[in-house]
């Protein structure tokens, strides 16, 4: 079974069924980027009334796993307990209804990390050319002949939503803002099998240094705060002195002659 056939069947279903049978959803937990030896569960969500659900692993020998609905079941689990390199790649959910052709979901790209034992080093360029109020540059350093480099943010729970993949090891973050203040990791891979990755780099806590304008503003705010505290202390001292003066008893009055 080829990817082309899967897509053609999917289009035929949408045309023949008049949109009555929506595409099933597919996702992975804890995510689509899984380390070697770890477990992952793939979920397929289907509309009511299906008679069979199939998880298809799009590889040259086209592997699949079938489930039969129990009652009104609409979410189906497929567990992989020990991820190895052969589990990586593209997955689809397919469901069947009586009187309809099979329906194919969007693809799930499942990545296995730690296939290559090289460990990258992720650094950020904080020099005048690498870091400014606008841009930042991250470098993924790794030994070997890798020709794909991947940068993932906030861990690596999903792919490709949280990851960027390119053929060079320099990642430019444009228009730096607080939303970029996250944890990043990077990986190495090869173009001929881009779903097999190296070990992850150590996480890089990406923090945004204050610009000269921000530093000047922070200093001005700090000076204003100190002045406000001095003024409040002065007012407090005056009020305390006035309160004590009002409470002091008056001295004895002089005798009349």
VEXTORVO-932972 format. One line per 3 residues: number of its first residue (from 1); for each residue x, y negated, z negated of N, C-alpha, C. Coordinates in Angstrom, 3 decimals, padded with zeros to 6 digits. Layout:
# residues N
NUM) X:Y:Z:X:Y:Z:X:Y:Z | ...;
This chain:
# residues 257
1) 000.858:001.193:000.000:000.000:000.000:000.000:000.889:-001.235:000.000 | 000.639:-002.172:000.850:001.491:-003.353:000.959:000.786:-004.559:000.388 | 001.594:-005.608:000.088:001.020:-006.848:-000.425:000.094:-007.448:000.613;
4) 000.442:-007.322:001.896:-000.398:-007.861:002.960:-001.757:-007.200:002.940 | -001.799:-005.865:002.787:-003.080:-005.154:002.744:-003.905:-005.605:001.551 | -003.263:-005.789:000.410:-003.984:-006.235:-000.774:-004.646:-007.572:-000.532;
7) -003.922:-008.513:000.083:-004.477:-009.836:000.324:-005.605:-009.776:001.343 | -005.458:-008.936:002.371:-006.518:-008.824:003.377:-007.766:-008.247:002.748 | -007.626:-007.199:001.924:-008.790:-006.628:001.258:-009.482:-007.644:000.374;
10) -008.695:-008.445:-000.333:-009.268:-009.469:-001.202:-010.088:-010.468:-000.409 | -009.562:-010.902:000.742:-010.301:-011.848:001.560:-011.588:-011.212:002.095 | -011.522:-009.918:002.495:-012.708:-009.248:002.998:-013.801:-009.174:001.943;
13) -013.407:-008.902:000.697:-014.386:-008.818:-000.374:-015.101:-010.145:-000.552 | -014.328:-011.238:-000.545:-014.963:-012.540:-000.743:-015.927:-012.854:000.386 | -015.586:-012.438:001.612:-016.466:-012.715:002.744:-017.706:-011.835:002.724;
16) -017.525:-010.519:002.417:-018.642:-009.592:002.492:-019.590:-009.728:001.312 | -019.048:-010.063:000.142:-019.897:-010.126:-001.040:-020.521:-011.487:-001.241 | -020.152:-012.450:-000.408:-020.740:-013.781:-000.536:-020.396:-014.464:-001.832;
19) -019.242:-014.098:-002.414:-018.813:-014.755:-003.647:-019.498:-014.215:-004.884 | -020.248:-013.090:-004.787:-020.963:-012.561:-005.936:-020.045:-011.823:-006.902 | -018.871:-011.427:-006.434:-017.945:-010.675:-007.274:-016.654:-011.467:-007.419;
22) -016.513:-012.293:-008.472:-015.341:-013.157:-008.607:-014.079:-012.354:-008.855 | -012.938:-012.985:-008.567:-011.661:-012.326:-008.780:-011.452:-012.016:-010.257 | -010.932:-010.834:-010.590:-010.615:-010.550:-011.996:-009.391:-011.333:-012.439;
25) -009.334:-011.599:-013.724:-008.170:-012.287:-014.292:-007.134:-011.252:-014.704 | -005.879:-011.667:-014.734:-004.786:-010.804:-015.173:-003.807:-011.635:-015.984 | -003.365:-011.100:-017.131:-002.363:-011.783:-017.936:-001.615:-010.742:-018.779;
28) -000.509:-011.177:-019.377:000.329:-010.282:-020.170:000.517:-010.849:-021.565 | 000.617:-009.954:-022.547:000.887:-010.345:-023.933:002.034:-009.477:-024.460 | 003.050:-010.065:-025.115:003.158:-011.458:-025.562:003.528:-012.457:-024.487;
31) 003.766:-012.028:-023.283:004.092:-012.942:-022.200:004.581:-012.146:-021.012 | 004.917:-012.875:-019.951:005.359:-012.220:-018.719:006.873:-012.157:-018.600 | 007.598:-012.610:-019.627:009.054:-012.500:-019.677:009.390:-011.634:-020.884;
34) 009.814:-010.392:-020.643:009.963:-009.392:-021.694:011.388:-008.865:-021.701 | 011.972:-008.745:-022.896:013.330:-008.235:-023.008:013.349:-006.714:-022.836 | 014.461:-006.196:-022.374:014.622:-004.761:-022.166:014.345:-003.991:-023.459;
37) 013.526:-002.946:-023.353:013.193:-002.115:-024.503:011.976:-002.574:-025.275 | 011.462:-003.762:-025.002:010.290:-004.270:-025.709:008.997:-003.782:-025.054 | 007.890:-004.007:-025.742:006.578:-003.587:-025.251:005.814:-004.785:-024.704;
40) 004.944:-004.533:-023.748:004.073:-005.567:-023.199:002.732:-004.920:-022.873 | 001.672:-005.684:-023.008:000.341:-005.226:-022.642:-000.204:-006.129:-021.549 | -000.659:-005.528:-020.463:-001.263:-006.264:-019.356:-002.781:-006.130:-019.470;
43) -003.478:-007.262:-019.362:-004.929:-007.290:-019.483:-005.562:-007.614:-018.131 | -006.651:-006.943:-017.843:-007.476:-007.240:-016.669:-008.881:-007.570:-017.141 | -009.388:-008.728:-016.729:-010.777:-009.095:-017.033:-011.599:-009.003:-015.751;
46) -012.732:-008.329:-015.804:-013.564:-008.103:-014.626:-014.987:-008.562:-014.891 | -015.797:-008.723:-013.860:-017.215:-009.019:-014.050:-017.955:-007.770:-014.524 | -019.169:-007.917:-015.027:-019.931:-006.741:-015.474:-020.240:-005.808:-014.303;
49) -020.408:-004.537:-014.640:-020.912:-003.575:-013.664:-019.867:-002.877:-012.829 | -018.575:-003.015:-013.147:-017.567:-002.330:-012.347:-017.543:-000.852:-012.726 | -017.139:-000.006:-011.792:-017.080:001.429:-012.051:-015.652:001.925:-012.223;
52) -014.663:001.104:-011.848:-013.269:001.496:-011.997:-012.390:000.254:-011.977 | -011.338:000.277:-012.816:-010.347:-000.799:-012.839:-008.979:-000.171:-012.610 | -008.199:-000.778:-011.744:-006.878:-000.244:-011.404:-005.826:-001.350:-011.543;
55) -004.764:-001.037:-012.263:-003.605:-001.928:-012.331:-002.596:-001.447:-011.306 | -002.254:-002.295:-010.352:-001.355:-001.927:-009.264:-000.012:-002.612:-009.459 | 001.062:-001.825:-009.468:002.424:-002.347:-009.510:002.935:-002.351:-008.086;
58) 003.126:-003.553:-007.534:003.528:-003.668:-006.131:005.018:-003.414:-005.999 | 005.348:-002.162:-005.744:006.716:-001.716:-005.497:006.684:-000.847:-004.246 | 007.843:-000.500:-003.679:007.836:000.274:-002.433:006.993:001.541:-002.482;
61) 006.939:002.233:-003.656:006.133:003.450:-003.721:004.754:003.201:-004.335 | 004.355:001.942:-004.511:002.994:001.534:-004.892:002.421:002.364:-006.035 | 002.823:002.034:-007.266:002.299:002.732:-008.445:001.021:002.056:-008.932;
64) 000.130:002.848:-009.547:-001.067:002.260:-010.130:-001.542:003.085:-011.318 | -002.379:002.450:-012.154:-002.933:003.059:-013.351:-004.419:002.740:-013.369 | -005.264:003.747:-013.608:-006.712:003.574:-013.545:-007.333:003.575:-014.932;
67) -008.446:002.831:-015.064:-009.278:002.836:-016.261:-010.741:002.933:-015.837 | -011.514:003.681:-016.622:-012.959:003.774:-016.397:-013.665:002.997:-017.493 | -014.554:002.063:-017.141:-015.228:001.254:-018.161:-016.011:002.107:-019.149;
70) -015.983:001.688:-020.416:-016.780:002.308:-021.465:-017.917:001.364:-021.822 | -019.125:001.686:-021.415:-020.259:000.815:-021.667:-020.145:-000.467:-020.870 | -020.305:-001.598:-021.576:-020.267:-002.910:-020.924:-018.878:-003.536:-020.980;
73) -017.855:-002.731:-021.059:-016.480:-003.221:-021.175:-016.101:-004.085:-019.966 | -015.474:-005.247:-020.250:-015.048:-006.158:-019.186:-013.572:-006.510:-019.261 | -012.899:-006.197:-020.381:-011.464:-006.453:-020.528:-010.758:-005.107:-020.738;
76) -009.703:-004.870:-019.950:-009.027:-003.583:-019.958:-007.549:-003.795:-020.249 | -006.970:-002.884:-021.053:-005.573:-002.993:-021.465:-004.735:-001.900:-020.803 | -003.535:-002.305:-020.383:-002.556:-001.361:-019.846:-001.239:-001.645:-020.565;
79) -000.779:-000.693:-021.370:000.395:-000.922:-022.218:001.639:-000.286:-021.628 | 002.731:-001.036:-021.662:004.061:-000.544:-021.301:004.916:-000.658:-022.562 | 005.323:000.467:-023.120:005.931:000.473:-024.442:007.434:000.245:-024.438;
82) 008.100:000.523:-023.352:009.562:000.422:-023.326:009.985:-000.155:-021.980 | 010.072:-001.480:-021.924:010.353:-002.147:-020.653:011.761:-001.824:-020.156 | 011.829:-001.413:-018.894:013.095:-001.197:-018.222:013.037:-001.916:-016.874;
85) 014.129:-001.873:-016.146:014.200:-002.645:-014.909:013.141:-002.216:-013.898 | 012.742:-000.932:-013.930:011.753:-000.456:-012.956:010.359:-001.016:-013.209 | 010.119:-001.580:-014.412:008.799:-002.145:-014.719:008.634:-003.583:-014.230;
88) 009.717:-004.206:-013.814:009.642:-005.608:-013.393:008.973:-005.712:-012.022 | 008.453:-006.905:-011.738:007.897:-007.159:-010.418:006.484:-007.694:-010.454 | 005.754:-007.489:-009.372:004.422:-008.065:-009.181:003.350:-007.029:-009.515;
91) 002.349:-007.477:-010.281:001.209:-006.630:-010.637:-000.090:-007.299:-010.179 | -001.081:-006.464:-009.839:-002.425:-006.919:-009.507:-003.439:-006.092:-010.287 | -004.590:-006.681:-010.557:-005.747:-005.924:-011.021:-006.694:-005.728:-009.833;
94) -007.257:-004.535:-009.748:-008.258:-004.244:-008.711:-009.476:-003.623:-009.391 | -010.674:-004.109:-009.056:-011.866:-003.450:-009.594:-012.821:-003.091:-008.464 | -013.639:-002.088:-008.731:-014.585:-001.595:-007.733:-015.998:-001.617:-008.300;
97) -016.949:-001.982:-007.436:-018.375:-001.915:-007.742:-019.063:-001.054:-006.692 | -020.182:-000.455:-007.075:-020.941:000.336:-006.117:-021.404:-000.544:-004.966 | -021.164:-000.093:-003.746:-021.618:-000.827:-002.572:-020.724:-001.977:-002.161;
100) -019.583:-002.164:-002.831:-018.672:-003.251:-002.480:-017.266:-002.712:-002.273 | -016.490:-003.428:-001.475:-015.079:-003.108:-001.333:-014.316:-003.527:-002.597 | -013.168:-002.913:-002.869:-012.388:-003.303:-004.052:-012.005:-004.775:-004.014;
103) -011.958:-005.380:-005.194:-011.594:-006.791:-005.342:-010.230:-006.880:-006.008 | -009.349:-007.732:-005.492:-007.981:-007.868:-005.985:-007.805:-009.202:-006.703 | -007.116:-009.171:-007.848:-006.861:-010.390:-008.620:-005.700:-011.164:-008.032;
106) -005.429:-012.329:-008.620:-004.166:-013.010:-008.365:-003.029:-012.157:-008.922 | -001.810:-012.486:-008.543:-000.674:-011.675:-008.975:-000.161:-012.092:-010.345 | 000.427:-011.144:-011.048:001.165:-011.376:-012.285:002.617:-011.030:-012.014;
109) 003.526:-011.965:-012.280:004.955:-011.739:-012.080:005.579:-011.364:-013.418 | 005.984:-010.119:-013.550:006.522:-009.602:-014.806:008.049:-009.527:-014.714 | 008.717:-010.182:-015.664:010.177:-010.304:-015.669:010.754:-009.466:-016.807;
112) 011.875:-008.808:-016.559:012.602:-008.080:-017.595:013.958:-008.755:-017.795 | 014.249:-009.165:-019.019:015.516:-009.818:-019.330:016.480:-008.839:-019.987 | 017.763:-009.187:-019.988:018.776:-008.328:-020.582:019.191:-007.184:-019.693;
115) 018.745:-007.192:-018.439:019.193:-006.169:-017.487:020.674:-006.353:-017.198 | 021.116:-007.596:-017.069:022.530:-007.935:-016.916:023.022:-008.456:-018.259 | 024.151:-007.947:-018.731:024.590:-008.196:-020.097:025.331:-009.516:-020.268;
118) 025.543:-010.259:-019.197:026.176:-011.570:-019.330:025.235:-012.532:-020.069 | 025.811:-013.337:-020.940:025.017:-014.297:-021.720:025.406:-015.718:-021.328 | 024.457:-016.516:-020.848:024.793:-017.891:-020.443:025.018:-018.813:-021.645;
121) 025.575:-019.961:-021.345:025.706:-021.045:-022.309:024.967:-022.243:-021.740 | 024.008:-022.756:-022.481:023.208:-023.896:-022.036:023.672:-025.151:-022.759 | 024.034:-026.178:-021.991:024.500:-027.432:-022.561:023.738:-028.594:-021.935;
124) 023.773:-029.723:-022.623:023.168:-030.937:-022.092:024.253:-031.979:-021.915 | 024.238:-032.651:-020.788:025.209:-033.694:-020.489:024.734:-034.987:-021.136 | 025.471:-035.428:-022.161:025.084:-036.649:-022.867:025.912:-037.845:-022.450;
127) 026.733:-037.680:-021.404:027.532:-038.806:-020.924:026.679:-039.848:-020.239 | 027.287:-040.966:-019.856:026.531:-042.059:-019.243:025.855:-041.658:-017.935 | 026.442:-040.678:-017.224:025.823:-040.248:-015.981:024.790:-039.157:-016.216;
130) 024.884:-038.456:-017.352:024.011:-037.317:-017.569:022.779:-037.633:-018.371 | 022.842:-038.681:-019.163:021.704:-038.979:-020.034:021.432:-040.477:-019.999 | 020.216:-040.827:-019.726:019.824:-042.229:-019.720:018.404:-042.320:-020.230;
133) 017.835:-043.507:-020.134:016.443:-043.672:-020.530:015.511:-042.999:-019.531 | 016.030:-042.552:-018.402:015.179:-041.999:-017.351:015.419:-040.505:-017.160 | 016.694:-040.082:-017.052:017.004:-038.704:-016.674:017.909:-038.036:-017.702;
136) 017.866:-036.679:-017.711:018.791:-035.865:-018.498:019.203:-034.681:-017.647 | 020.421:-034.167:-017.888:020.949:-033.060:-017.105:021.326:-031.912:-018.032 | 020.799:-030.722:-017.741:021.128:-029.509:-018.480:021.921:-028.577:-017.570;
139) 022.945:-027.909:-018.126:023.807:-027.020:-017.354:023.715:-025.609:-017.927 | 023.517:-024.633:-017.050:023.480:-023.222:-017.433:024.784:-022.575:-016.968 | 025.721:-022.368:-017.899:027.032:-021.801:-017.566:026.987:-020.290:-017.781;
142) 027.376:-019.515:-016.762:027.388:-018.065:-016.888:028.429:-017.477:-015.938 | 029.137:-016.467:-016.410:030.135:-015.798:-015.585:029.449:-014.829:-014.628 | 030.135:-014.517:-013.542:029.586:-013.569:-012.583:029.141:-014.255:-011.306;
145) 028.508:-013.466:-010.443:028.131:-013.950:-009.108:026.646:-014.259:-008.997 | 026.026:-014.668:-010.066:024.592:-014.971:-010.036:024.303:-016.095:-009.038 | 023.222:-015.932:-008.306:022.840:-016.972:-007.339:021.461:-017.544:-007.605;
148) 020.868:-017.188:-008.750:019.631:-017.813:-009.221:019.815:-018.150:-010.691 | 019.355:-019.326:-011.073:019.430:-019.773:-012.457:018.036:-020.195:-012.899 | 017.671:-019.779:-014.113:016.319:-020.019:-014.614:016.404:-020.780:-015.921;
151) 015.609:-021.820:-016.048:015.508:-022.600:-017.286:014.080:-022.464:-017.804 | 013.933:-022.020:-019.060:012.618:-021.843:-019.677:012.512:-022.723:-020.910 | 011.351:-023.285:-021.139:011.138:-024.151:-022.298:010.206:-023.481:-023.296;
154) 010.365:-023.873:-024.578:009.525:-023.361:-025.666:009.533:-021.842:-025.698 | 010.730:-021.261:-025.782:010.815:-019.816:-025.711:010.689:-019.377:-024.267 | 010.203:-018.183:-024.047:010.062:-017.697:-022.676:008.803:-016.848:-022.555;
157) 007.713:-017.322:-023.144:006.513:-016.493:-023.229:005.782:-016.342:-021.914 | 005.972:-017.223:-020.983:005.225:-017.108:-019.732:006.108:-017.482:-018.550 | 005.789:-016.895:-017.425:006.510:-017.172:-016.182:005.489:-017.089:-015.063;
160) 005.463:-018.024:-014.120:006.432:-019.116:-013.959:006.031:-020.421:-014.642 | 004.934:-020.429:-015.442:004.427:-021.693:-015.975:005.455:-022.446:-016.805 | 006.238:-021.740:-017.623:007.177:-022.397:-018.528:008.622:-022.335:-018.051;
163) 008.848:-021.887:-016.823:010.212:-021.695:-016.342:010.414:-022.351:-014.986 | 011.631:-022.830:-014.764:012.038:-023.370:-013.466:013.155:-022.490:-012.918 | 013.079:-022.161:-011.631:014.060:-021.266:-011.011:014.666:-021.962:-009.795;
166) 016.003:-021.937:-009.687:016.671:-022.598:-008.571:018.003:-021.906:-008.294 | 018.654:-022.302:-007.193:019.877:-021.623:-006.772:021.146:-022.335:-007.219 | 021.063:-023.254:-008.157:022.250:-023.876:-008.747:022.003:-024.060:-010.234;
169) 023.068:-024.258:-011.004:022.960:-024.176:-012.461:022.756:-025.515:-013.149 | 022.465:-026.551:-012.404:022.244:-027.875:-012.994:020.768:-028.237:-012.895 | 020.161:-028.506:-014.033:018.741:-028.832:-014.085:018.576:-030.296:-014.489;
172) 017.909:-031.047:-013.639:017.677:-032.461:-013.899:016.271:-032.644:-014.459 | 016.185:-033.249:-015.629:014.890:-033.588:-016.228:014.648:-035.070:-015.974 | 013.702:-035.370:-015.122:013.418:-036.761:-014.754:012.389:-037.366:-015.696;
175) 012.482:-038.674:-015.839:011.516:-039.429:-016.644:011.416:-038.826:-018.054 | 012.560:-038.778:-018.723:012.615:-038.183:-020.053:011.665:-038.901:-020.997 | 010.879:-038.106:-021.728:009.959:-038.657:-022.719:009.878:-037.672:-023.880;
178) 009.073:-038.012:-024.881:008.964:-037.154:-026.059:008.454:-035.762:-025.720 | 007.708:-035.607:-024.619:007.197:-034.286:-024.258:008.313:-033.337:-023.827 | 009.495:-033.867:-023.497:010.628:-033.028:-023.142:011.441:-032.612:-024.365;
181) 011.069:-033.085:-025.539:011.806:-032.767:-026.759:011.377:-031.380:-027.230 | 011.981:-030.350:-026.628:011.580:-028.971:-026.846:012.808:-028.080:-026.949 | 012.553:-026.769:-027.095:013.620:-025.774:-027.102:013.734:-025.161:-025.711;
184) 014.966:-025.028:-025.209:015.206:-024.490:-023.872:016.155:-023.303:-023.950 | 015.980:-022.358:-022.995:016.910:-021.250:-022.782:017.141:-021.119:-021.286 | 018.271:-020.519:-020.915:018.509:-020.281:-019.495:018.963:-018.844:-019.261;
187) 018.808:-018.390:-018.008:019.124:-017.023:-017.604:019.794:-017.058:-016.228 | 020.472:-015.960:-015.883:020.996:-015.776:-014.540:020.297:-014.607:-013.865 | 020.198:-014.661:-012.526:019.550:-013.587:-011.777:020.112:-013.576:-010.357;
190) 019.538:-012.683:-009.520:019.965:-012.551:-008.129:018.770:-012.661:-007.200 | 019.006:-013.208:-006.022:017.917:-013.422:-005.070:017.299:-012.115:-004.594 | 018.094:-011.051:-004.522:017.555:-009.793:-003.995:016.618:-009.107:-004.988;
193) 016.650:-009.512:-006.258:015.697:-008.982:-007.249:015.529:-010.020:-008.342 | 014.704:-010.990:-008.063:014.594:-012.169:-008.930:013.784:-011.924:-010.200 | 013.266:-010.705:-010.399:012.516:-010.392:-011.619:013.371:-009.652:-012.644;
196) 014.651:-009.502:-012.367:015.600:-008.937:-013.318:016.553:-010.046:-013.740 | 016.571:-010.351:-015.044:017.349:-011.475:-015.543:018.439:-011.012:-016.495 | 019.383:-011.916:-016.735:020.456:-011.667:-017.693:019.917:-011.802:-019.120;
199) 020.806:-011.659:-020.070:020.474:-012.030:-021.443:020.158:-013.525:-021.501 | 019.358:-013.967:-022.466:019.107:-015.403:-022.594:020.266:-016.120:-023.268 | 020.409:-017.381:-022.956:021.355:-018.208:-023.706:020.817:-018.432:-025.111;
202) 021.672:-018.899:-025.998:021.166:-019.352:-027.292:020.229:-020.533:-027.053 | 019.181:-020.675:-027.878:018.252:-021.788:-027.667:018.925:-023.140:-027.861 | 018.559:-024.074:-027.018:019.073:-025.442:-027.108:017.941:-026.346:-027.558;
205) 018.132:-026.957:-028.727:017.151:-027.927:-029.226:017.408:-029.249:-028.530 | 016.542:-029.596:-027.614:016.738:-030.798:-026.806:016.067:-031.978:-027.498 | 016.892:-032.885:-028.030:016.369:-034.083:-028.687:016.745:-035.300:-027.862;
208) 015.925:-036.308:-027.916:016.106:-037.496:-027.094:016.753:-038.595:-027.931 | 017.996:-038.991:-027.615:018.623:-040.092:-028.358:017.941:-041.411:-028.049 | 017.963:-042.294:-029.049:017.336:-043.596:-028.847:018.192:-044.446:-027.903;
211) 017.527:-045.161:-027.039:018.210:-046.073:-026.129:018.629:-047.330:-026.887 | 019.556:-048.144:-026.310:019.935:-049.403:-026.975:018.731:-050.275:-027.292 | 017.761:-050.305:-026.388:016.556:-051.109:-026.644:015.795:-050.557:-027.843;
214) 015.693:-049.206:-027.911:014.988:-048.605:-029.035:015.756:-048.812:-030.330 | 017.110:-048.709:-030.267:017.914:-048.945:-031.464:017.755:-050.374:-031.960 | 017.751:-051.335:-031.019:017.585:-052.730:-031.404:016.212:-052.951:-032.045;
217) 015.198:-052.320:-031.460:013.856:-052.452:-032.013:013.774:-051.819:-033.395 | 014.436:-050.648:-033.567:014.425:-049.986:-034.871:015.133:-050.839:-035.915 | 016.266:-051.480:-035.518:016.985:-052.341:-036.451:016.141:-053.546:-036.844;
220) 015.464:-054.150:-035.876:014.604:-055.284:-036.179:013.482:-054.876:-037.125 | 012.897:-053.709:-036.896:011.827:-053.238:-037.781:012.355:-052.973:-039.187 | 013.603:-052.442:-039.275:014.191:-052.185:-040.581:014.436:-053.491:-041.336;
223) 014.928:-054.514:-040.623:015.159:-055.818:-041.263:013.845:-056.414:-041.750 | 012.796:-056.301:-040.914:011.485:-056.806:-041.340:010.993:-056.088:-042.587 | 011.236:-054.786:-042.652:010.806:-054.025:-043.819:011.544:-054.485:-045.070;
226) 012.872:-054.695:-044.957:013.650:-055.149:-046.103:013.174:-056.526:-046.569 | 012.944:-057.447:-045.613:012.459:-058.778:-045.976:011.109:-058.696:-046.673 | 010.228:-057.814:-046.166:008.910:-057.667:-046.786:009.044:-057.152:-048.213;
229) 009.960:-056.207:-048.445:010.172:-055.679:-049.795:010.705:-056.762:-050.722 | 011.650:-057.582:-050.220:012.206:-058.668:-051.043:011.121:-059.656:-051.418 | 010.274:-060.014:-050.450:009.194:-060.971:-050.725:008.216:-060.404:-051.749;
232) 007.859:-059.116:-051.582:006.937:-058.503:-052.539:007.545:-058.441:-053.934 | 008.852:-058.119:-054.029:009.504:-058.097:-055.334:009.514:-059.491:-055.963 | 009.772:-060.546:-055.135:009.760:-061.913:-055.656:008.390:-062.303:-056.157;
235) 007.341:-061.972:-055.368:005.986:-062.282:-055.817:005.634:-061.525:-057.088 | 006.067:-060.282:-057.149:005.789:-059.496:-058.345:006.461:-060.085:-059.572 | 007.706:-060.560:-059.403:008.428:-061.172:-060.523:007.720:-062.436:-061.005;
238) 007.276:-063.282:-060.061:006.564:-064.506:-060.434:005.260:-064.201:-061.154 | 004.513:-063.218:-060.645:003.247:-062.861:-061.280:003.480:-062.315:-062.680 | 004.511:-061.498:-062.870:004.819:-060.953:-064.193:005.212:-062.065:-065.161;
241) 006.002:-063.021:-064.681:006.410:-064.141:-065.540:005.196:-064.967:-065.941 | 004.287:-065.220:-064.998:003.093:-066.004:-065.325:002.211:-065.271:-066.317 | 002.096:-063.932:-066.146:001.251:-063.141:-067.064:001.824:-063.160:-068.474;
244) 003.172:-063.065:-068.614:003.802:-063.099:-069.926:003.633:-064.464:-070.569 | 003.715:-065.562:-069.786:003.587:-066.908:-070.328:002.200:-067.120:-070.913 | 001.170:-066.559:-070.267:-000.199:-066.727:-070.754:-000.446:-065.939:-072.029;
247) 000.280:-064.873:-072.269:000.063:-064.037:-073.443:000.891:-064.487:-074.656 | 001.896:-065.392:-074.492:002.702:-065.827:-075.622:001.888:-066.720:-076.532 | 001.904:-066.493:-077.909:001.116:-067.329:-078.838:001.698:-068.736:-078.928;
250) 000.803:-069.733:-079.118:001.236:-071.124:-079.269:001.833:-071.333:-080.649 | 002.842:-072.260:-080.826:003.482:-072.523:-082.089:002.527:-073.283:-083.040 | 002.847:-073.370:-084.417:001.982:-074.071:-085.390:001.911:-075.567:-085.104;
253) 000.705:-076.121:-085.297:000.507:-077.576:-085.040:001.081:-078.400:-086.217 | 001.555:-079.634:-085.988:002.150:-080.471:-087.033:001.101:-080.999:-087.996 | 001.424:-081.276:-089.359:000.487:-081.777:-090.359:000.248:-083.241:-090.181;
256) -001.010:-083.722:-090.476:-001.341:-085.126:-090.387:-000.853:-085.839:-091.640 | -000.348:-087.020:-091.490:000.123:-087.780:-092.664:-001.011:-088.606:-093.204;
